[in-house]
């Protein structure tokens, strides 16, 4: 009676009542300060409400919650459960198990609310041993008749990948609900056992949108079977937003943007994830113009972009060299307070580098508080492509000083930088250090860079020796690099050897023969050049259509060589004006 009276008294307290509607940690801490100042923090009900507020998902602050918990004299079971629940959804679920162990040591009563929380912590930690021990306690305590505890066990075993145990608990329970069925379904899906998942799905007495979404997601992600996913999607009685997004994402991931766009257009409603999937899909599969169009459309419809959509737009700007639009997106991110983490900053560096704005790229890179190998790789590759090989080498040395581990991609970036800047000696030294000092085996791409490096320096015979002595067979790109060098250095004999290598690969396309014809022509060997041209006509080998993309006053224009006479004169005038602006 005394506890009930205290609870009623606490509820009348306006500060305690405010806890029920507090939406920020700052607000809760202000209420805590007021309660402490007025000596109103001794009642268990008030303390429980404070702990509940500090461990809620939207206002989670486990450090402050634990400080408060440690000041409580003889915290009860409810308070321990609250702390276990909080730590289970935090970045430190191990502490949830620690609280559970301390609770047992103190002899406190463990109830049916304790077990679901602690079992969830075991699942997050992949703690099968601890989870199995708790399973034994559940049996002893007689809690297998509680559906929440049963679901906790199914979820724990599923997370740990032990679907045999999960199914045993499921089939041995007489109190299964829809959550139980979905847990088993999700478990089989996560383990990649879509056949068993389908058996469970077909046996379900009832299904909700989650059940259908689990199966759709499983078919497209685990099996890559977008057709089966689509069949299920079409049979859904009520399609929710999650299922629409899942299907669109499935098509976007495999590069079928036509099907993805069709579903996107048919959606009864969209959220930011719908837009982000499409924008990122177009950017990742070589259609930056469409990605930027959708990004603009999203903004026009008042949808606030998230990190994924912004990253897609930045990538699209990098692909087409749309510097003005890229700058605008950067400013927009700052004004909208979109998180500028290491991944976003690295994407911005890549965009500025590819658009030729090196000063802005440097500013972002050197202001980063934390960098990883990807950040350095983007910076080094960008400096290299823009002809700043020596600065790229300094950046590589700085990376070594900071102790950041190297991978094969970082060496590729450094080799490209040396190649573009004519630093043959330095590049060769970097190549040799890969295996000698870092234990990284050079790949075909590294050999290609080395060949390019030597070819640019005029060391064609040495480049050919590398090609003939490397442990793998040369590919089209490598032979192509050497063939281009043959033209630059007027080496007809080696060019003929290279073309033979390309014929063996069945990669003797139009570009190869055009280049060989030009090499003959440069050497004054007109009969040979004419013979190549006749052979091309006889075999009906046609030159591929050239395309160019340019940004004009923030708009992306695409030009195709064969359509040059169809381009409107106004567009040509815009291009000319753009060049005039640049020159002035």
N, C-alpha and C positions, 0 to 999 in steps of 0.2 A: 504493500500500500504506500509505503514511504517513497519507493522508487517511482511509482506511478504518479504520485503527487508532485515529486520533483520534476518529472518529465512535463507535466501539465504546466508547472510554474515556468520551466525553461521555454516552453512554446510561446508563453505570453511575452517573453522577453523579445523586444523588437530586434535586437542584435542577432539572436538565434534564428528568428524568423527570416532575417536577411540572408542567412546562409543558404536557405532553400532556393533563393533566386540569384545568388552570386554566380557570375559567369567568368570571372577572371581570378587568377591567383592573387593578384595585388589586392583586390577587393576583400578576399578571404583573410589575407594577412592583416589588413586594416581592422577587420572585425575581431580577429584574434588579439590584436594589440589593445583594442577597446575593452574586451572581456577581461584581459589580464590586468589592465589598469584599474578596472572597477571591481577586481577580486570576484569575478563571476565565472571562473573557469574550473570550479571544483566539482560540479555536478557531472556524474557519469554520462547523462544524456547529452549535455552540452559538449563534452569531450568527444563523444561518439559522433555527433553531428559535424564537429570540426574535422575529425579524421576522415569522415565520409566525404566531405567537401574537398579536402586536400588529396584524396586518392581517386577522385572521379576523373574519367578520361580527359575531359576538356580543361581541367584545372589541376592536373597531376603535378605534385611537388613532394616527392617522397623524402627528400632531405628534411624539409620542414615537418612533414608528417611524423618521421621517426624521432625528431627532436621533441615534438609534443608527446609522442607515445612514451618516450623514456622518462618524462616528468610525471606520468600518471601512476598513482599508487594502486597497485594490484589491478592492472588492466584485465578486463573480462574476455570471454570467448568472442563476443561480437567485435571487440576492438582488435583482437588478434586476426580474426577473419578479414576485417577491413584492411589491415596492413598486408596480409597475404594476397588479397585481391589486387591491391595497389601495385605491389612488386611484381605480380604476375604479368601485368600489362605495361611494366616499365622496361628499361633497358637492362635491369639487373634481376631477372627472375630467380637467380640462385638465392637471393635473400628471402624470397617467399618460402623456400624450403627451410631456411634457417629459422624463420619465425615459427614454422610448423613444429620443428624439432624442439624449440624452446617452450612452446605451448605444451607439448607432451611432457617435457621435463618438469614443468611447474604443476603438473597434474590437473590441468584445466580440461574441462569437458570438450571433446571434439564432436561437432555436430554435422548434420547433412549439408550445411553451407560451407564448412571447412574443406571437405574432400573435393568438390568440383574445382575450387580455386587452386588447391595444391596439386591436383592431378593435371590441371592445365599448365602449371609451371613445369611439371615433369615432362610434358609433351614438348614445350618450347625448348627445354634443355636437352631433349632426346634422352632423358634420364629413365631408361627402361628398368634398371635395377631398383631405383627408388620407387618408381611407379608400381612395380610388381609387389614390393613390400607393402605399399599403401593399399594395394588390392587385397592383400591378405588381411589387413586391419579392417577394411571395409566389410569383408565377409564375417569376421569375428564380431564386429559391432552390429551386424544385421542391417546394414544400409543398402543392400542390393535390391530392396523394395522401393528405393527412392530413384525416380527417373533421372533426376539431375546428377546423382552420383553415378548411375549407370552410364549416362551420356559422357560424364567426365572420364570414365574408364575407357569407353570406346574411342573417345577423342585422343586420349593419351597413347593407347596402343597404335592407333592409326598414324599419329605424328611420328612415332618411333619406327614405323614401317613394319610392325608385326600384325599384319591383317588377320592371321590365324587366330590370335588371341582376341583381337577386336571383334571378329565375327562370332567367336565362342561366347563372349560376354553378351553380344547382341542377341544371338539365338537362345541363350539361356535365360533371357529376361522376359517376363510376362507383361512388362509395363512400357513397351516401346512406344515412342511417339514419333512425329514426323522428323524431329531433330535427330533422333536415333538413326533413322533410315538415311537421312542426308549425311550424317557423319560416316557411316559405313560406305556410302556411295562416294563421298569425297576421298576417303582413305584409299579405296581401290583405284580411283582416278589418279591420285598423287603417286601411287606405286606403279602406274602405267598399265595396270591390269584392267583394260577397258572391257574385255569379255566378261569378267566377273562383275564389273560395275554395271554392265548392261543387264545381266541376270537380276541383280538387286533392283535396278530401275524398273524392270518389267514386273517384278514381284510386289512393288510398292502398292499398298492399298489406296494411297492418295499421294499426289505430287503437288509441289508448289513451284513457283518460279525459280527458286534456288535449286531444286532437283533438276529441272530442265537445263539451267545454266551450267551446273556441274558437268553434265554429260556433254553439252555443246563444247564447253571449254576443254574437256578431256579429249574429245575427238580431234579438235583442231591443234591442241598443243602437244599432247602426248603421242598421238599417232600421226599427226599431220594429215588427217583425213577430213578435209574441209567439206567433201561431198556428204559424208554421213552427218557431219555437224549441221549442214544446211537442211537435210531431210528432217532432222529433229526440230530444228528451228521453225520450219514451215508447219510442223504438227503441234507446236505449242499453242495451248488454248488461249493464253493471254501472254503476249510478248512484252516483257518489261525492258527498261532502258539498258540494264546490264546485259541481257541477251542480245539486243541489237548491237551494242558496242562490241561484244565478244565476237560476233560474226564479222563485223566490219574489220576489226583488228585481225581476225584470221585471214581474210582476203588480202588485207594490206601487207601482212607479214610475208605472204608468198608472192607478192608483187602483182596480184590481180586487182589493180586499182579501178578497173572498169566495173567489176562486180561490187567492189567496196563503195564506189561512188553511187551506184544504183541503189544499194541499201541505204546509204546516207541520205539520198534524196527522198526515199520512201518513209524514213523515220517519222513517226507522229510527233515526237519531241526529241530535242538534242540537249546534251549538256557539254561542258568544256572538254570532257574526255572524248566525246564523239568528234569534235573539231580537231582535237590534238592528234587523234589516231590518223585522220585523213591528211592533215598537214605534214606530220612526220612521215607518213607512208609515201606521199608524193616526193618529199625531200630525199628519203632514203633510196628511192627507186628511179632517180634520174629525171624527175619532172619538177624542177624548182619553180618554174613559172606558175604552175597550177597550185603549188604549195603557198606561194606568196599571194595568189589571188584569193585562196580560201582564208588565209590569215587576215587579209583586209576585210573580207566578208564577215568574218567572225567579229571583228572590232565594230563593224557597222551595225551588227545586230545586238551590240551591247554585251557581248559575252567577254568576261575578263579572262585573258589568257593565263594558262598555267605554265610551269617550267617546260613541259614537253612540247607544247605548241610553240613557245618562244624559241626553244632549241631547234625545232624543225624549221622555223622561219629564218633563224640565223644561218643554219646549214644551207638553206636555199639561196640566201644572199651571197654566201661564200661561193656557191657553184656558178652563179651568173655574174659575179663581180658587182653586185648592186650595193655600192658603198653608201650612197645617200640613204637608202632604205634601211641598211644595216645600222647606220648611226642613229636613225630615228627609233628603231627598235631598242637600241641600247639605252637611249634617253627615256623611252617609254618604260623600260624595266626599272630604271632608277625612280621615276615618278610614281610608278605603281607599287614600289617596294617589293618587287619579285626577288626572291632569295638569290643572291649572287654568290653561289657556292663555287667550289673549285671546278666542277664540271661545266657550269655556265661560263665562267671566266675563260676556261680553256677553249670553249666553242667561240667566244668573242675574239680571242687571239687568232684562232684559225681563220675566222671571217675577215678580220682586218688585214691579216697577212695575205690572204688570197685576193683581196681587193687592192693591195699595194699600199695600205696605210700603216706603214711600219712603226711610226712614232706612237700611234695609238696602241698598237699591239704591244710594243715595248712597255708603255706606261702601265697597262693592265698586268703584264707578266711580272714586272719588278715590284708592283704593289701587292701582289698576292702574298698572303700570310702563310699559305700552305701550298706546296707544289708536289706533284708526283711525276712518275716517268712519262705519263701521257702529256702533261703540261710542257715538260721539257721537249718531248718529241715534236709537238706542234710548233713550238718556238724555233727549235733547231731546223726543222724542215722548212718552215716559213722563211727564215733568214737565208737558208740555202737556195731556195727557189728564186728569191729576190736578189741573189748575187752577193750576199754578205757571209761568205764562207768562213772568214777569219773570226767574225763575231760568233758564228755558230760553234766554232771550235772552243772559243772562250766559254760559251754557255755549257758546252759538254764538260769542260774542265770544272766549272762551277758545280755541276751536277755531281761530279766525282767528289768534290770537296764536301758537299752536303751529305754524302753517303747514301744517295738514292740508288737503289739497285738498278742495273741496266738490263734491258732485254734486247731481242734481235731487232725490234723496230727502231730503237734509238740509234743503233749502229747504222741502220738503213738510212735514217735521216741525216746522220753525219756524213755518210758516204755521198749522198745526193748533194749535200751542201758543198763538199770538196769538189765534186764533179762540176757543179755549176760555176765554181769560182776558179777552176783550173789548178786546184791545190793537189796535184797528183802525188807528190811525196807524202804529204800529211795524210791523204786518203788511204794510200797503200799501207801506211803505218797503222792507221785505225783498223783496217781490214785484218791485218796480221794479229792485232791485239785482241780481236774477238775471241778466238779460240785459246790463244796463248795465255792471256791474263784473266779472261772472264769465263772460259770454258763453254762459250756459245758457238755451236757449229754453224758456219755460214750456210745460208740457204741460196736457192737459185737467184732470188732477188738481190742478194748481196754480191754474188758473182756478176750479175747484170750491171750493177752500179760500178763495180771495179772495172769491167770491160768498157763501160761508158767513160769512166775517169781516164783510163789509159788511151782510149780512142780520141778523146778531146785533146789530149796532150800529144797526139800524133804517134803514139807507141802502138801501132796497129799489129805488128808482128807479135809483140808481147801480149796484146789483147787476145790474139788468136791462140797463142799458147795456153792462156788461161782457159779459154773455151774448150780446147782439146784435152786439158788435163784435169778439169773439175770433175767431181765424183758423180754428177748427174748430167743428163742429156740437156743440151741447150734448147730453149723454146723460141717461139716466134719473136718475142720482144728482144731477146738477147741478139739473135741474128740480125734483127732490124736495126738495132743500135750500131752494130758493126758495119752494116751496109751503108747507113747514113754517113758514118765516119769515112768510109771508102770514097764517097762523093766529095766530102769536104777536103780530103787529102789526096784526091785524084789517083786512087789506087785501083786500077782496073782489074789486075790479076786477083787480088784478094776479094774484090766484089764478086767475081765469077765463082770463087770458092764458097762464099757466103750464100749465093743464090742456090747453089747445089744443096747446101744444108737446108734451105727453106723448101726446096722441092721435096726432099726426103720427108719433111714434116707435113707435106701437102698444104703449105701455107704460102705458095707462090701466087698471091692475089694480084690485083691491079696495081696496088701501090708499089709492090716489089719490082714489077716490070717497068713501071714508069720511072722509078728511081734508077734502075739499071740502064734504061735507055738514055736517061740524062747523063749518067756517068760516061757512057760511050760518046755522047755528043760533046761533053766537056773536054774529052780527050781527042776530039776530032775524028773519032771512028764512026763516020756517018753511016757506012754500010751496015755495021752492027746495030746501030741505033734504029735504022729503018727496018731491019729484020725483026727486031723486038716489037716494033709498032705493028708490023704486018701480022705477026703471030698473035698479038692481042686482038686484032680485028677478026682474024680467022676463028679464034676460040671464043669470040664475043665477050671478051673481058672488058667491062665498063668501069670507068672511074666512079667512086662513091660520091654522092652528093655532099657538098660542103655546107655547113651550117654555122651561123654566128649568132650570139646573143649579146645585146647591149642594153645598158640602162640609160634612159633619156628622161630627165626631170622626174626621176622616181618611178617611171614606168618601164617594164621589161619588153623589149622588141626583139623578135627573132627573124633572121634573114636566111633564106635558102638560096644557094648559088643558082640553081636552075630556075628560080622564080624571080630573078632580079628585075625582069621587065614587067612583072605583074605588081611589083611594089609601088604603092601610090607615091606620087611626087611629093606630097606633103610629108610623108614619112622620111623620104630621102632628105628633104629640107631640114627636118628635125635632127637627123644624124649630123648633117653638115654644121648646123647651129651648135650641136653638142661639142663637136671638135673645136669650133671657134672659141666656145666658152672655156674649154680645157686649155687652149693655147694662150688665152688672155688671163 
